[in-house]
Amino acid sequence: MQAATLTSGILSEEPIRSGVNATTVNAALEGFVRAAAFELPRGLRINVVSPTVLEESMPVYGAFFQGFEPAPGSRVALAYVRSIEGVQTGRVYRVW
């Protein structure tokens, strides 16, 4: 089975100031993945990983994500493993 994994983010559900573009794109990616999964040929899968801000990114992006609990990159990586190695399709793997 071949799998494609896209990346969205917490802004699909929790918009921030000056983040309208990111919120729009994240929400669109998640909707696309849920719908496209039904139309893919047999043997193909598609999922999306939707993390919050990463701990490792807080020095750069922390000011935009005040009040958000960051996730370690190692935890987000597990969602990618599930998406790639698992059997699900059309899933949004949230790491919040």
ZIJOZI-V40058 format. One line per field, one symbol per residue. psi: psi as a letter, one per 20 degrees, with the letter a starting at -180 (. if undefined). burial: # if it has 9 or more other ideal C-beta (glycine too) atoms within 8 Angstrom, else .. A space follows every 50 residues. Layout:
psi: ???
burial: ???
//
This chain:
psi: pqqpprpcrhihhnqrpkkhghgggghgggggggghhhiqqpiqqprppn rapqgiihhgihhhlpiqoqqqhhhhhhhhggggiaiqqjqoopn.
burial: ..#.########...#..#..##.###.##.######..#...####### ####..##...#.##..#.####.##.###.##....######.#.
//
